[in-house]
Amino acid sequence: MYIVHFSFVLDIIDKFSFLSQFRFNSYMLIRIKNAYKVVIMFEVSFTMILVVAVVIRVGLIVYGEWQDTVMVVKYTDIDYSVFTDAAKYVAEGESPYERPTYRYTPLLAWLLLPNILVHRIFGKILFCTFDLIAGALIDSILQKSYANDKVRKVAGCLWLFNPLTLVVSSRGNAEAIMSVLVLATIHQFLERNFKMCAILWAVSVHFKIYPITYAIPMYLALERTSGSTDKKREKQKTTLRDFLESLLPNKQRLSFFLISLIVIAILTGAMYYWSDTRHNFSPFFYLLYLSSEWEYGKYLGLVVFIPQATLLVAIAIKYYHYLPLCCFLQTFVFVTFNKVCTSQYFLWYLTLLPLVLPSIEVHLVHGATMVTLWFSGQAVWLYYAYLLEFRGQNTFVQVWLASLLFFGINCWILKSFIQCHSPSLPKKLKGH
C-alpha cells in the first residue's frame, strides 16, 4: 500500500504565515491546511493512483478531440498528423518518408498502423499507455534502489501527474516511447541483465540519437558490476595507470557493445535525419539560421558541438558510478547545448528526474527558484515565438535573446543539481 503524504505541502503553507494579518487569507490557509491533514490519514494503493492517471489521460484525449472539432487552434500536435500520414503510406506498401517532414524511424509508422486500420485515436491511447508503463518503471527502479516509500510515491506522481507529460502524450506526441525505452534500459542495467539492456539501449538509440551519450558511463560502470563489493565500487582510481587500466575492454563490455552494435546496424541502416533550424530554444539557432547559406556553414555545426561533447564526456567520467544521475545530467546537457531544442525535448530529461530526486538535497526556496526560472524562461521565449509564428512580426532577435536567457537558466539549474547531489543520501534512504 502507498500512503499519500502531503506533509511537504504543510511546510509550504507555513512559509506564508505572514499572511495571517489578513483575516480572509488566514482563514483560507487554515482551511487548506486542515484539509491536507485529513488527506494524510488515507491510504491509496498504486492501482488507485494508476486508475486516476488513466482517467485524466482519457479525459484529455476526449477533450482534445472536441477542441479539434470546434476551435481554430487545435489541441492535437501537428506531428501526430505526420505520424498518421506516414502510417497511411506504410499501409499502402510505400515508404513512410513519402510524407514530407517525416524524420522518424519507420518503426513508429508501423506502430501506428491501427490509426489507419482501426481508428485515428489509437496512437494517442498508445502513447498514454507508455506514460503509465514509464510510471511503473520509475517505481520499480526506485524500489530496487531505495526503501523509502515516500520518495517512490512522490517520484511516481511527479511523472504520472506531470502536466507536461499529460499534455504531450494526449496531444499525440511519441516521446513517451523514448521514456519507456530509456527507463527500461536503466532498469535492466540495475538488474544486471546486460544482454537485454544492450538491446533496449540500441533500440532507444535507433528511435532518438540522444541515448548514445550513455555509452561512456555504461562502459565504465560495466567494470564495476562483476563480483565487486560496495567498498570496491566506491574505491577511486589513485593513479593515471589505474585509470587507464580501468578503460581496458573486458568480456562484459565487449559483449554489451557488440550486441548493441548489431541491433543498431540492423535497425538504423536506412535512418533518415532532418532538422529545423528556423527557431527553437537552442542558443545556436539564430547563428545557424544566418549561416545556412554560407559556404562553410556546415562546419559551424561541428564547432557548436564541441562544448556539448566535452561536458558529456566529463560527466560520464565523474558520475558513471551512479548511472541514473549520470544519464539525467548527460541528457540535460545534450538538450541544453544541442543545436536544435524544442519543448518536447524537455521530456527526455524529465523522464529521469524522478530517479535522481532521492539523491538531491535542496532548500525549499532554492528548489522553488529553479522551477520558477525554468518555466519563466520558457514563457518569455514562447511569447516572442508566438509573435513571430502567429502574428508575423520580425522578432528573430528577441527569440534568440530569450533563447540565451533560457540557456543561462538551464546552465544554472545544471550547476545546482551537481552541487546539491548527495552521494550518501541513497544509503540513508536504504536505512544503512
Buried (B, 14 or more C-beta within 10 A) or exposed (E): EBEBBBEEBBEEBEEEEEBEEEEEEBEEBEEEBEEBEEEBEEEBEBEEBBEBBBEBBBEBBEEBBEBEEEEEEBBBBEBBBBBBBBBBBBBEEEBBBEBEEBBBBBBBBEBBBBBBEEEBBBBBBBBBBBBBBBBBBBBBBBEEBBEBBBBBBBBBBBBBBBEEBBBBBBBBBBBBBBBBBBBBBBBBBBEEEBEBBBBBBBBBBBBBBBBBBBBBBBBBBBBBBEEEEEEEEEEEEEEEEEEEEEEEEEEBBEBBBEBBEEBBEEBBEEEEEEEEBEBBBBBBBBBBBBBEEEEEBEEBBEEBBEEBBEBBEBBBBBBBBBBBBBBBBBBBBBBBBBBBBEBBBBBBBBBBBBBBBBBBEBEEEEEEBBEEBBEEBBEBBBBBBEBBBEEEEEBBEBBBBBBBBBBEBBBBBBEBBEEBBEEEBBEBBEEE
